[in-house]
Amino acid sequence: MLRHCCGWKVHDPKVIERFPAKAIRYFSIRKFVRQGNALLISNNRRLLTNKIQVSVDLCFTTRGYLAICTKQETFNLQIRIGFKMTFVTPSPTPILMLLYVHPEIGRYLRNPESVDIETEDGAKPAVEMYLDAFGNQCGRILAPTGRITLRYDNTIERSDEPEPVFADACQHPVEDLPVETLQFLLPSRYCEVDLLANEAWRLFGNSQTGWSRVQAICDWVNSHVEFGYPHANPMATAYGTFLSGKGVCRDFNHLALTFCRCMNIPARYATGYLGDIRVPRSNSPEDFSAYFEVFLGGQWHVFDARNNTRRFGRTLMARGRDAADTALFTSYNQMLFEDFVVWTDEI
């Protein structure tokens, strides 16, 4: 008898392949999943048909056989996203920018992406576009001397449902993890797995594995770290946040994802737009928002230790090992910011 996965409807039995689950290694799904004329995108196991996205997951039976489960999501939530940034450079300055929506969801944008650049002398610096090692859309410019203003304004379609809960999502033994996830178990610039491993096992070693363990980590971080913009420190690390008990959204999520890595759960850092959509409006100015993703049950899932609730309209811009991989700007000279405004509004 097939076990249902997270409440999703089990697909047509014709597509059930009788192979031992361990032998599948999560990739044979790419061989036979089809829906009409929609094609499987192998990187993230998602199908697209008009405004309906079909998410594909793996479900294991108690006998070790594989079933395909799908869930349809309608993308009818219209969100205006954008920013205006003004800064001054003392001389021509090379700058790397991660200011674009992630290519994974770029198809939901109403208009082609473009960052408008205004300079004091009216010149338009050329933007060289490229993808970095994590698949983030990046731009490189040589900013001229003086004041520069960057503007971006677009509309994106997102799911009109809150982020889903996959309470049955299992934790994989390390030996069964896809090799591309292994780097997200290692220490990184802001995530000192080696320094926090003992504390992580002391705090969460007796918790239920899988989704429940990640949620327990988020609950602990959310209740033990004090949020405040005066606590923002670009040099703060997960271990430093653990000791101080203070931070901003990136610190909450650095600490939570480091605890996950300590518990052998692949976890990666992410950043993007997250406005006060269908939640009480905050008095704080809007900003980009950090969160993290964990690999459970054969796919990546969103968690947010700062807000610690399932949200509407989250829009991914960049992901990586930690904030060092997702900096909005990497400047090879001095930059003095004069203005910084972000908007994320439901239309």
Secondary structure in CASP SS format (residue, H / E / C, confidence):
PFRMAT SS
TARGET T0000
AUTHOR 0000-0000-0000
METHOD secondary structure of the structure
MODEL  1
M C 1.00
L C 1.00
R C 1.00
H C 1.00
C C 1.00
C C 1.00
G C 1.00
W C 1.00
K E 1.00
V E 1.00
H C 1.00
D C 1.00
P H 1.00
K H 1.00
V H 1.00
I C 1.00
E C 1.00
R C 1.00
F C 1.00
P C 1.00
A H 1.00
K H 1.00
A H 1.00
I H 1.00
R C 1.00
Y C 1.00
F C 1.00
S C 1.00
I H 1.00
R H 1.00
K H 1.00
F H 1.00
V C 1.00
R C 1.00
Q E 1.00
G C 1.00
N C 1.00
A E 1.00
L C 1.00
L C 1.00
I E 1.00
S C 1.00
N C 1.00
N C 1.00
R C 1.00
R E 1.00
L E 1.00
L E 1.00
T E 1.00
N C 1.00
K C 1.00
I E 1.00
Q E 1.00
V E 1.00
S E 1.00
V E 1.00
D E 1.00
L E 1.00
C E 1.00
F E 1.00
T C 1.00
T C 1.00
R C 1.00
G C 1.00
Y C 1.00
L E 1.00
A E 1.00
I E 1.00
C E 1.00
T E 1.00
K E 1.00
Q E 1.00
E E 1.00
T E 1.00
F C 1.00
N C 1.00
L E 1.00
Q E 1.00
I E 1.00
R E 1.00
I E 1.00
G E 1.00
F E 1.00
K E 1.00
M E 1.00
T E 1.00
F E 1.00
V E 1.00
T E 1.00
P C 1.00
S C 1.00
P C 1.00
T E 1.00
P E 1.00
I E 1.00
L E 1.00
M E 1.00
L C 1.00
L C 1.00
Y C 1.00
V C 1.00
H C 1.00
P H 1.00
E H 1.00
I H 1.00
G H 1.00
R H 1.00
Y H 1.00
L E 1.00
R C 1.00
N C 1.00
P C 1.00
E C 1.00
S C 1.00
V C 1.00
D E 1.00
I E 1.00
E E 1.00
T E 1.00
E C 1.00
D C 1.00
G C 1.00
A C 1.00
K C 1.00
P C 1.00
A C 1.00
V C 1.00
E E 1.00
M E 1.00
Y E 1.00
L E 1.00
D C 1.00
A C 1.00
F C 1.00
G C 1.00
N C 1.00
Q E 1.00
C E 1.00
G E 1.00
R E 1.00
I E 1.00
L E 1.00
A E 1.00
P C 1.00
T C 1.00
G E 1.00
R E 1.00
I E 1.00
T E 1.00
L E 1.00
R E 1.00
Y E 1.00
D E 1.00
N E 1.00
T E 1.00
I E 1.00
E E 1.00
R E 1.00
S C 1.00
D C 1.00
E C 1.00
P C 1.00
E C 1.00
P C 1.00
V C 1.00
F C 1.00
A C 1.00
D C 1.00
A C 1.00
C C 1.00
Q C 1.00
H C 1.00
P C 1.00
V H 1.00
E H 1.00
D H 1.00
L C 1.00
P C 1.00
V H 1.00
E H 1.00
T H 1.00
L H 1.00
Q H 1.00
F H 1.00
L H 1.00
L C 1.00
P C 1.00
S E 1.00
R C 1.00
Y C 1.00
C E 1.00
E C 1.00
V H 1.00
D H 1.00
L H 1.00
L H 1.00
A H 1.00
N H 1.00
E H 1.00
A H 1.00
W H 1.00
R H 1.00
L H 1.00
F H 1.00
G C 1.00
N C 1.00
S C 1.00
Q C 1.00
T C 1.00
G C 1.00
W H 1.00
S H 1.00
R H 1.00
V H 1.00
Q H 1.00
A H 1.00
I H 1.00
C H 1.00
D H 1.00
W H 1.00
V H 1.00
N H 1.00
S H 1.00
H H 1.00
V C 1.00
E E 1.00
F E 1.00
G C 1.00
Y H 1.00
P H 1.00
H H 1.00
A C 1.00
N C 1.00
P C 1.00
M C 1.00
A C 1.00
T C 1.00
A H 1.00
Y H 1.00
G H 1.00
T H 1.00
F H 1.00
L H 1.00
S H 1.00
G C 1.00
K E 1.00
G E 1.00
V C 1.00
C H 1.00
R H 1.00
D H 1.00
F H 1.00
N H 1.00
H H 1.00
L H 1.00
A H 1.00
L H 1.00
T H 1.00
F H 1.00
C H 1.00
R H 1.00
C H 1.00
M C 1.00
N C 1.00
I C 1.00
P C 1.00
A E 1.00
R E 1.00
Y E 1.00
A E 1.00
T E 1.00
G E 1.00
Y E 1.00
L C 1.00
G C 1.00
D C 1.00
I C 1.00
R C 1.00
V C 1.00
P C 1.00
R C 1.00
S C 1.00
N C 1.00
S C 1.00
P C 1.00
E C 1.00
D C 1.00
F C 1.00
S E 1.00
A E 1.00
Y E 1.00
F E 1.00
E E 1.00
V E 1.00
F E 1.00
L E 1.00
G C 1.00
G C 1.00
Q E 1.00
W E 1.00
H E 1.00
V E 1.00
F E 1.00
D C 1.00
A C 1.00
R C 1.00
N C 1.00
N C 1.00
T C 1.00
R C 1.00
R C 1.00
F C 1.00
G C 1.00
R C 1.00
T E 1.00
L E 1.00
M E 1.00
A E 1.00
R E 1.00
G E 1.00
R C 1.00
D C 1.00
A H 1.00
A H 1.00
D H 1.00
T C 1.00
A C 1.00
L C 1.00
F E 1.00
T E 1.00
S E 1.00
Y C 1.00
N C 1.00
Q C 1.00
M C 1.00
L E 1.00
F E 1.00
E E 1.00
D E 1.00
F E 1.00
V E 1.00
V E 1.00
W E 1.00
T E 1.00
D E 1.00
E E 1.00
I C 1.00
END
